[in-house]
Amino acid sequence: MNPPTGAVDPHQLRTTLEAIASIASQYLSESLQGNVPVRRDMTPGDIRELISIEPPAHGRPLEEMFDDLREILNASVRTSHPRFANQLFVGADLAGIVSEWITALHNTTMATFEMSPVATIMERDLIAHMCKIIGFTEGEGTFTAGGTISNLMAVTAARDWAYPNARANGMAGELPPAMFTSADAHYSLSRSANLLGLGVKAIYPVEVDTEGRMQIASLRAQIEKSIKDGRKPFFVCATAGTTVIITLASLLPPT
């Protein structure tokens, strides 16, 4: 019986992963020791000379990737370096590395329960757990790739609730919308207003205090202003733990 199209030879899988694991282990060890720079001083031209970005006319043996992989790692930012600092990400996580590998191994989709039964149940149960934590007894949700798409989905859901005909007919003829966001809110919210055809002028920024908390008096004033402007309030986004506040906090001396 011939193996199915696209099948991976188990022996080749083992030897390939062992070779890549050796490269990864050496890279991580060098990074953690801190004897190499956090980032090499390279221009875009330097990178193009070092690594062939141009797609080849024909496929290459997988083993030829190993040298490229070393160069890619050495030319990249070393997030596990002791002198690396970032407010959003740092280092490598063993569970995360293994999870990414397993995800690629079974290579399926979460579009339906039939195609991904275990992951579907994991998503539903974790969402139910998170809803319970914040007090949503009948809450719903979905996994997303990050905050940007999450904000877009949130604004879309609020628009569809406030403007039931918008999904079918668009916003033409509707009362102009008004959405209220923290003054420190992520730029993805203005992008969401643009993508949904609401217009960035629909956004009314709300003042925050020194800890990034939305000020209720400012929110009330902005809502009243939007109504006077002839707009319909439909969405409030309060932000907790913005990158602005986290970055400032990381620069302050310890108390």
LODRENSE-482664 format. One line per 8 residues: their letters; for each residue x, y, z of C-alpha. Coordinates in Angstrom, 2 decimals. Layout:
! LODRENSE-482664
a = X,Y,Z | ...
! end
This chain:
! LODRENSE-482664
mnpptgav = 0.00,0.00,0.00 | 1.46,3.34,-1.05 | 1.62,6.14,1.53 | -0.86,8.99,1.01 | 0.22,12.05,-0.95 | 2.16,14.46,1.23 | 2.93,11.84,3.88 | 6.08,12.38,5.94
dphqlrtt = 8.49,9.50,6.40 | 8.70,8.89,10.18 | 12.45,8.20,10.07 | 13.11,11.38,8.09 | 10.95,13.31,10.54 | 13.03,12.11,13.48 | 16.42,12.82,11.89 | 15.30,16.23,10.62
leaiasia = 13.87,17.31,13.96 | 17.00,16.09,15.76 | 19.17,18.19,13.44 | 16.98,21.26,13.88 | 16.80,20.70,17.65 | 20.60,20.76,17.74 | 20.67,24.08,15.89 | 17.95,25.51,18.13
sqylsesl = 19.68,24.34,21.30 | 22.99,25.93,20.28 | 21.24,29.19,19.36 | 19.37,29.32,22.68 | 22.51,28.50,24.65 | 24.46,31.29,22.95 | 21.61,33.72,23.59 | 21.26,32.86,27.28
qgnvpvrr = 25.01,33.21,27.88 | 24.87,36.76,26.55 | 28.23,36.60,24.81 | 26.73,37.63,21.46 | 24.89,40.86,20.57 | 21.13,41.08,21.10 | 20.91,42.07,17.44 | 23.54,42.25,14.75
dmtpgdir = 23.93,45.64,13.07 | 22.71,44.71,9.59 | 21.05,46.65,6.78 | 18.32,45.16,4.56 | 21.01,44.78,1.88 | 23.24,42.84,4.27 | 20.41,40.43,5.00 | 19.66,39.88,1.31
elisiepp = 23.33,39.05,0.68 | 23.43,36.68,3.63 | 20.18,34.83,2.99 | 18.68,34.04,-0.41 | 15.16,35.47,-0.27 | 14.42,34.96,-3.97 | 12.18,31.88,-4.46 | 14.13,29.21,-6.43
ahgrplee = 12.89,27.88,-9.75 | 13.00,24.36,-8.31 | 12.63,22.92,-4.83 | 15.68,22.27,-2.69 | 16.45,19.31,-0.42 | 15.26,19.95,3.11 | 18.77,19.44,4.47 | 19.98,22.51,2.57
mfddlrei = 17.76,24.59,4.84 | 19.96,23.97,7.84 | 22.66,26.49,6.87 | 19.95,29.04,6.02 | 18.31,28.38,9.35 | 21.53,29.11,11.21 | 21.97,32.36,9.30 | 18.34,33.37,9.92
lnasvrts = 18.68,32.81,13.66 | 22.00,34.62,13.88 | 20.62,37.61,11.97 | 17.48,37.83,14.12 | 16.82,39.52,17.46 | 17.74,37.22,20.33 | 14.72,37.49,22.62 | 16.28,35.10,25.16
hprfanql = 19.34,37.32,25.61 | 19.74,38.63,29.20 | 19.94,42.20,27.89 | 16.85,41.95,25.69 | 13.82,43.91,26.96 | 10.40,44.31,25.37 | 6.95,45.03,26.78 | 5.17,42.45,24.61
fvgadlag = 7.37,39.38,24.29 | 10.58,37.88,25.56 | 12.43,34.58,25.34 | 11.28,31.16,24.26 | 8.79,28.92,26.05 | 9.27,25.16,25.88 | 5.56,24.38,26.05 | 4.94,26.92,23.29
ivsewita = 7.62,25.41,21.04 | 6.25,21.91,21.52 | 2.66,23.10,20.98 | 3.59,24.78,17.69 | 5.26,21.55,16.56 | 2.23,19.42,17.47 | -0.11,21.89,15.75 | 1.93,21.63,12.55
lhnttmat = 2.11,17.84,12.92 | -1.63,17.16,12.82 | -2.13,20.07,10.36 | -5.90,20.47,10.44 | -8.49,23.23,10.74 | -10.86,24.31,13.51 | -13.63,25.13,11.04 | -15.72,22.14,12.15
femspvat = -15.88,19.64,15.01 | -15.45,16.80,12.53 | -12.08,18.13,11.38 | -10.76,19.10,14.81 | -12.74,17.48,17.63 | -10.23,17.89,20.46 | -9.24,21.50,19.67 | -12.91,22.48,19.28
imerdlia = -13.77,21.17,22.74 | -10.67,22.84,24.18 | -11.73,26.18,22.70 | -15.33,25.96,23.88 | -14.45,24.86,27.41 | -11.69,27.45,27.84 | -14.02,30.22,26.62 | -16.71,29.05,29.06
hmckiigf = -14.11,29.11,31.84 | -13.01,32.65,30.96 | -16.63,33.82,30.75 | -17.24,32.41,34.22 | -14.25,34.31,35.62 | -15.60,37.67,34.42 | -19.21,36.88,35.32 | -20.76,36.07,31.93
tegegtft = -23.17,33.22,32.67 | -24.22,32.84,29.03 | -21.17,34.33,27.32 | -19.79,33.34,23.94 | -16.44,33.84,22.26 | -13.82,32.53,19.90 | -10.05,32.21,19.75 | -8.34,34.88,17.67
aggtisnl = -4.82,35.53,16.43 | -4.40,38.64,18.58 | -5.78,41.91,19.89 | -6.21,43.59,16.51 | -8.66,41.01,15.13 | -10.32,40.76,18.56 | -11.04,44.50,18.55 | -12.38,44.30,14.99
mavtaard = -14.73,41.47,16.00 | -15.87,43.39,19.09 | -16.69,46.53,17.12 | -18.46,44.44,14.48 | -20.59,42.68,17.09 | -21.54,46.00,18.71 | -22.38,47.53,15.32 | -24.59,44.58,14.36
waypnara = -26.44,44.84,17.69 | -26.93,48.62,17.47 | -27.61,48.63,13.72 | -29.46,45.36,12.91 | -29.68,46.17,9.20 | -26.02,47.10,8.76 | -24.87,43.58,7.89 | -27.24,43.40,4.92
ngmagelp = -27.59,47.03,3.88 | -24.49,48.78,5.19 | -24.55,52.06,7.10 | -26.13,54.21,4.40 | -29.13,56.10,5.79 | -28.30,55.19,9.39 | -27.65,57.67,12.18 | -23.84,58.23,12.28
pamftsad = -22.22,56.04,14.97 | -20.12,57.06,17.94 | -17.62,54.79,19.66 | -15.72,55.64,22.83 | -12.21,54.42,23.56 | -9.55,55.07,26.13 | -7.14,57.83,25.13 | -4.45,55.13,25.35
ahyslsrs = -6.40,52.63,23.27 | -4.65,50.55,20.63 | -4.54,51.92,17.08 | -6.42,48.83,15.88 | -9.65,50.43,17.08 | -9.33,53.32,14.62 | -8.42,50.75,11.98 | -11.60,48.82,12.85
anllglgv = -13.69,51.98,12.43 | -12.10,52.49,9.04 | -12.51,48.88,7.86 | -16.18,48.78,8.90 | -16.95,52.02,7.10 | -17.79,53.87,10.32 | -15.09,56.49,9.80 | -12.35,57.35,12.26
kaiypvev = -14.24,60.53,13.20 | -16.75,58.23,14.91 | -14.17,57.70,17.67 | -14.40,59.86,20.80 | -11.30,59.45,23.02 | -11.91,59.30,26.76 | -9.44,60.70,29.29 | -7.53,58.31,31.57
dtegrmqi = -5.74,58.76,34.88 | -2.04,58.12,35.58 | -2.75,54.39,35.86 | -4.55,54.23,32.52 | -8.06,53.94,33.97 | -10.90,55.43,31.94 | -12.47,58.44,33.68 | -16.24,58.05,33.97
aslraqie = -16.87,61.81,34.00 | -14.96,62.15,30.73 | -16.85,59.21,29.22 | -20.19,60.75,30.19 | -19.16,64.09,28.70 | -18.04,62.48,25.44 | -21.28,60.52,25.14 | -23.29,63.71,25.63
ksikdgrk = -21.13,65.50,23.06 | -21.62,62.73,20.49 | -25.40,62.96,20.88 | -25.24,66.73,20.34 | -23.13,66.00,17.25 | -26.02,63.95,15.90 | -24.37,60.57,16.45 | -25.60,57.32,17.99
pffvcata = -23.45,55.93,20.84 | -22.98,52.19,20.33 | -19.59,51.03,21.65 | -17.39,51.64,24.70 | -13.92,50.09,24.91 | -12.24,50.33,28.30 | -8.60,49.26,28.24 | -6.76,47.36,30.96
gttviitl = -2.98,47.07,30.92 | -2.13,49.02,27.77 | 1.35,48.79,26.28 | 1.69,52.52,27.01 | 1.31,51.96,30.75 | 3.41,48.78,30.75 | 6.23,50.53,28.91 | 6.20,53.49,31.29
asllppt = 6.11,51.18,34.30 | 9.14,49.27,33.04 | 11.11,52.53,32.85 | 10.28,53.65,36.38 | 12.69,52.84,39.22 | 11.50,50.15,41.67 | 9.71,51.36,44.78
! end
